[in-house]
Amino acid sequence: MKELFVVSTLYQCVSLAAAIDDAVLPETGQERILVLTNNAMIPEVTVPFHESPGFAEAACRFDRVVDLSSLLWPRRPGQFSPREQDLDLWQKLLRSEWELGSDPVHLFVESIQVDPAIALARIFASARVSVHSDGLMSYGPTRNPVPLAVAQRLDSLLYVDLVPGLRPQLLREHQPNLLPVDPASLRRAMEELDRSLPPLALPSADHQKAPAGTALLLGQYLADLGILSAEEEVALHRQMIEKAKDQGILHCVFKPHPSAGPGAVRSVEAAAQQLGVQLDILESSAPAEVVMQQLQPKLVVSCFSTALMTAKYLFNIDAAAVGTALLLERLSPYENSNRVPVTIVDAVLERNIQAPDQDGTDTPDSRRLQPLVEAVSYCMQADTLAAVRPSAETYLHSIKDAPERRYFKRRRLTKLELPGGLSRADGPRPLAQVGRMGRRAVRKLKSAVAS
């Protein structure tokens, strides 16, 4: 058997390395092949992650590396969706290019709802399929229905236990085996990666070390994704610097998202100058967790980056979120897959709700993270998570008019006939009924005019 691990970031490589080191993926004696893809918005102007320092150390757990992106170029992996009649041809091509022979295949893919994961699962039509998820997305529901032919072959979900004890909702409707990776293993893998990298090169650093009292600002490409406007993202960057300054920190290091455009850097530089804060731009492809180890910041600030949770739970660094209230209102439709990550970050950092493993026996249901995530997930994907409805109803009853209502839209609750929605008497009238009322009003008006 050949085990194919499809990855698009260095972080994923390190997460898989941690899973292998921790024996979550025990040694089977089968050949393990790392399959590279590039999901950058503009891959032509970004450095491929496999050319980054430290990649070789993470990839050494695998027998060899192949590159799907170069094979598909100039088409991007996310655009890879072969026609049904071409699947056999693609399987022959990939088996030949990757030297798979006729051996059976076990696929470990990310983002099972989209290509290239779906494409590879369709091409290798008899392969077992496992999903590896390294971020907060694993705690949210499955975004798109998984084709039946793929769902029948789903084996397991491998995820990093970033929020201690929180159970994923991804693929819950298919009941895969859950394989949590201990955060301590991820930290050891990140420390190994750190040792392989040169010290951070910051213009204002003394002996390549950032000054004490530094805040690490982690950018996200929200405007490029259409979640925020360019002006709103500029305001978000300003809020990051203000959050650091409010804690007396006058030196910030900004790490742009690898897929973000140059506009993000310009906006944060302008905001820092206006606020009188010294700012360094860190042009490094190293994961944020490696930067945290070298920089040793006093504070990590972002919007809803996964690194906020690793800062808090892996490295015991203070973390702060900005813009989550805006995003909870702005994300559209309600099913937007970023909703659960935003909800978790807001609940933990803004509402001070504890991770499940830290809950006390006397913690009320309204202050528990697991039922909150399950209720939001059900509201996002009620059809696929029908079994979760009773717990969602219980949770919604428990919060009544509590601040946790911010995570739910009244219109959504009304549509799903859940607690907190409008009753039928208060809700909008059916269109046919409105039409009848309108015609009746017209007749009364005509009668009044005639008389």
URFENJO-V271551 format. One line per field, one symbol per residue. psi: psi as a letter, one per 40 degrees, with the letter a starting at -180 (. if undefined). burial: + if it has 24 or more other ideal C-beta (glycine too) atoms within 12 Angstrom, else -. A space follows every 10 residues. Layout:
psi = ???
burial = ???
This chain:
psi = ihhhhhieid dddddddddd deedgiheei hhhhhhihei dgddeihhde eiheddddee eidihihddd deheiideeh giideedddd dddddddefe aeiiihhhii geeiiedddd dddgeeiihi hhheaeddei ihdihhiddd deehdihhih gdhhehhieh edeefihhgh hhdddddddd dddddeiiih ghdeihffhi iifihhhhii gdddeediid dddddddddd ddddddeehe hihhhihdei iddddddddd ddddefhhhh hhgieiiddd dddddfidih hacfiddddd ddddefhhii iieddddddd hhadeheedd dddddddddd efhiideeii dehideehdd dddddddddd gdddfdeedd dddddddddb fideedehhd dddddefihe iiiddeiiii dddddddddd dddddddddd .
burial = -+++++++++ ++++++++++ ++-++----- ++++++++++ --+--+-+++ -++++-+++- ++--+++++- ++---+++-+ -+----+--+ +--++--+-+ ----++++++ ++++++++++ +++++-++++ ++++++++++ +++--++--+ +-++++++++ ++++-+++++ ++++-+-+++ +++-++++++ ++++-++--+ -+-------+ +--+++++++ ++++--++-- --++++++++ +++++-+-+- ++++++++++ +--++-+++- ++--+-++++ ++-+++++++ ++++++++++ ++++++++++ +++++-++++ ++++++++-+ +--+++++++ ++++++++++ +-++++---- ----++++++ ++++++++++ ++-++--++- +++-++-++- ---++++++- -++--+-+++ ---------- ---------- ---------- -
